[in-house]
Amino acid sequence: DFTVGDDFRKVILIANPLASGSAATLSTYSGTELDDDSGEMIYVEYRAPINRASDQTEDVKLVVEF
């Protein structure tokens, strides 16, 4: 558990399911249904931004296990 005062960044909701064009369309939550500073952080990884060219292509490999 991270207590107040620990040297750790606070995580906030960065995706608004109510925004137009949002990927979260199956169900939405209004701001009143979300409790501030509640929930559990499962995974966080801070990475530096990646600079990409507009004509750049990339290969993506995905492994899915059931």
N, C-alpha and C positions, 0 to 999 in steps of 0.2 A: 504494500500500500504506500502511496505517496502522500505524505502529510503536507500541510501548508508550510511553506518555507523551504521545502526541498528544492534543490537546483534542478528543476525540470520544467520544460515548457508546457504551458496550458494548451490543451487541444480544444478547438471549437468546431462547431458545425461549419464545414466549408462548402457543402453542396446543399442547395436549397431545393427540396423536392417540389416546391410550389412554383418555381421559376418556369417560364415557358421554355419548351425544348428540353426539359429535364429528362434524364434517363429513368428516374424513379417515378413511374407513372402508375404502377399497380396499386399502390396505396400512398397517401400523402399524410403529412402531419402538420397541423397548424402550430404556430409558435407557442400557443397556450398549452399544447399537449407535451411539449418538451421541457424537462426539468433541467435547469442550469446546474452544471457541476455534478451531474449524476451519470451513471453508467460506468463501464469498465473498459480501459484501454487494452486491447488485445495485442496489437503490434504497431510499432512506430519505427520508421527508418528515415532519417534526415539525409538526403542526398543533395549534392550540388547540382545546379541546373545544367542541362545538357544543351549545348549550342548545336543547332542543326541548320543545314542549308535548305532552301525551299525546293531544290531539285534532288535532294538526298533520298535514297531508298534504303530500306532496312529489311532484313530477314528476321522473322519472329518465329521461334519454335516454342510449342506449347505441349506439355505433357499432362494428360488428365488420367487419373487413376480412380477406379470405382471399387 
